[in-house]
Amino acid sequence: MGVYVSALRVPKRGSTLAECEDASSVFPDAGSDVWLTDPVSVALSDGASESLLAGEWASLLAESVVGALRDDGRALRDRRVFADVLVDAGKAWRGWVREYVANRRATGRPIMWYEQPKLDRGPYATLLAARFEPVADAIAWRAAALGDTCLFQTRGGRLLHAFPLESHREFTSSPGLVNGYNQDRALVARHVRTMSGRAEEGDQFFLCTDALAAWFLAETERGGQPWNALCDFTRSGAVDEFEAWLDDRRSAGSMANDDVTVVHVDLG
């Protein structure tokens, strides 16, 4: 057994891709047409816009988590171990910030007084991580999450699993978030959720940030099969068409105008 992996990222309407505060990381980082038979690790993060440098934190967080999972998936089995990984990413963030502040100063753009309070509070982001490992004639998968970035497993014409949220009504304006300066491992662990399962040939996984995840669940609850629409874009990599399709949903009011990232793990 193996998988294909593809990812699409689109900023909110009115923003550029450089301003997008979503981030994802995949290992191995192969093309969407490459059949992967080794374990695959994925992390998806959504930076909170109200915090400073949220997109940069989301990127570092996703990369740090995939780095921790690429050779060993134990962190997804134990909330405390996963919390350790998130806190360790914060250590890397503190080093990143020191370099950022020094670079701003060296280029004549020092941190302004109105930026300092947010810089001191640190950035916030959601985090979802998953690992897919071939075993005999199946794929064993594990996932851990903090916040409202979601994983969906589909089989045939039905949604098999939704994690960590199961209804579009569970989405709120204050999801759980990982702070770049939080060193309280026990506190972080209390907010982490984990899940595991098995997948078979033909199953599909969609890892989605909140706006797309909420739409996905709402469509499913209305009896739709939203995964079919997403497959059209993820399998082709047609990001421009995907952005146009998202704008149609936003204009219709069925999806919030927010950054969107989807990672599709396709079992064929």
N, C-alpha and C positions, 0 to 999 in steps of 0.2 A: 504493500500500500504506500501511497505517497500523496502529495498535494501540489496544487498550483497556488501561488500567492500573488495578489495584485493589490494596489493601493491607489486611491484617488484623494486629492485634497483641494478644496475650493474655499476661498475666503468669503466672508459675508458680502452681500451686495454693497457696493460703494467703497470697498477696500481692495487693496492689492494683495497678491500672494505673499509678498514680503511682510505684510501686516497681519497675516493669518497667525492666530495664536494656538492652533492645533498642531500636533506633531505626532509622527509615528516612527517606529523603528522595527525592522524585520531582520532576522538572521536565520539562514543565509539570505543575503540580499541579492537574489537572482531575478531574472526577468519573469514576467507573468506567464511566459510560455515554457518555462523550465519546470519539469516534473521533479519535485524534491522528495527524496526517500530518506533523508536524514531528519532528525528532530528539527522543528521550526519554532522559533521563539518570536513573539510579537508583543509590542507595547504601544499603547495609544494614549495620548495625554491631551487634555483640553485646558489651556491656560485661562485663568479668570481675568477678564478684561479690566476689572477694577484695580488690579495690582500692577505694579511696575515690572516690566521685563517678563511678563507672563509667558509670552511665546518662547523666549529663550529658556526659561525654566522648564516649560513643557518639553522642549527638545532635549535638554540635558537629562531630564527625568526619564523620558522614554529610552534614550540611548543607554543610560546607566542601568536601568532595569533589564533590558535585553542583554547587556554585557554580563549581568549577574546570572542570567538564565541560560545563556548559550551553551554552557557545558554541564549545567546541573540545574534541574528543575525543582530542587527541594524547597526553594522559597515559596513555591505555589502550594505546598502541602501544609504549611504552618503559618498562621497569621503573624506570629511573633517574628519568624524568620523573614517574612515579607516586609514587615515593618522595619526590620534592620536594614534591608536593602534600600527602602525609601529614605531612612535617616542618613544612610551612607551617601546617598545622592545629594543630600543637603550639604554634606561636608565638601563635596566637589563644587557645589554651587558657591559656597563661601569663597573658594579660591577663584572661581570665575568672576565673581563680583569684584574682588580686589583688583584683578587685571582690568576689568571694565572701567572702574573708577580711575585707575592710573592712566588708562588710555584716554579717557575723557579729559583728564587734567593735562596730559601731554599734548593734546591736539587743540588746546584752548577752549574746551567745552566742559568746564568743571560741573559737577553735580550742583544743580540749583537748589535754593533753599526750599522751594515747593516740592522738589522731587525727594528730598532727604527722608521725610516721614515714611513715604511708601517704600523707599529703599530699605529703611530700617525694619519695617514690618515684614519684608520679604514677599516673594511672589507665591501665588497659589495656583494649583492645577489639580484636575482629576487624573486618575491613572487606572488603566485596565491592562493587565498582562496575561498572556496565555502561551502555553507550549503544547505543540502537537507532535506526538511521537508514534511512529509506526510500530505496531506490535502484532505479529502474526498476520491475520487478514482484517485488521481493524486499525484505527487510529485512537490511541489513548490521549485524552486532553485534560488539562488542568488550567484553571484561571483564578486570578485574584483581582480584586477591584477596590478602589476607594473613590466614591463619587458616582456620577451618573453616566459615565461612558460605558457602553453596553456591548455584550456578546450575544449573538443569536445563532442557534443551530437549527437548521431546517432539514427536513427529510421528506422527499416527495412533495405533496401539496400542503404540508402542515409545519407549523413552528413547534419544534421539539423542546427547546430550552431558551429562556430569556434570562440573562444574568447581567448585573445584580438586580435590575428592576424588571418587573413583570407586567406593568401596566403603564400606559402613557400618563395616567393620573398621578403616578408617583414622582413625576418630574416637578421640581420646585425651583425657585430662584436662589436657593441656598443649599446646594448639594455638598456632600463631604468633599474636602479639599486637602491636598498635601501642601504644607507650607515649607518653603526652602530653608527655614531656620528652626523648624520644630525638631528638637532632639529628644522628646518624650516618647520613647519607643512603646511604652505600655499604652499611652493615649492613642498613638497611631494604630497599634494592633487592634484596639477595641473597635475601630471604624473600618477595618479591612474585612471583606467577605471573600470566601473561597468557594469553588465548585469544581467538580470533575465529572468526566463521563467517557463514553466510547462513541466513536463514529464509524460509519461504514461507507462503502463505496457509494457515491452519489450524494452524500450529505454535503451541505454548504454551511459555512460559518461567515457571519458578517460582524465585524467589530466596528462600532459606529460612535462618534461623538454625539452629544446630547440632542441637538436639533434633529438630526437624521434618525437617531434612535427613538425619539418620541413619536416622530411621524411613522416609523416602521411599526411600532406597537399599536398606534391608533388605527392604521390601515388594517393590521391583522385582526384587531378587535371588531372591525366593520366587516370582516369576512374576506378581506383581500389577501393577496399573496405578493407583498411588496418586494420580496427577494427576487422575483422574476424581472422587475424593472431594473433593480440594481445590477443584476447579472449582465444586462445588455451593455452597461457602461464599464463595469470592472473587467470583463473578459476582453473587451475591445480596447480599453485604455483611452476611450474617447472623452477626454476631460472637458473639451469645449461643449460637447453635446450634453455632458453631465451638468455643467454649470447652467446651461440654458434650461434644462429640465428642472433643476433646483429653483431657478428664478420663477418658473411657472408655478411651482408649489408655494413659494414665498408670496407671490402676487395673489394667489388664490386664498392665502391665509391658512393653508394646511400645514405649513412649516415655518418655524421662526427664522428670521433673517440673522443667521449666525454662521460662524465658520463651520465647515463640514469636512470630516475625514471618514473614509470607510476603508477597511482592510478586508479583503475577501479571501478566505481560505477555502479552496475548491477541491473537493475529493473526486471530481470527475463525473 
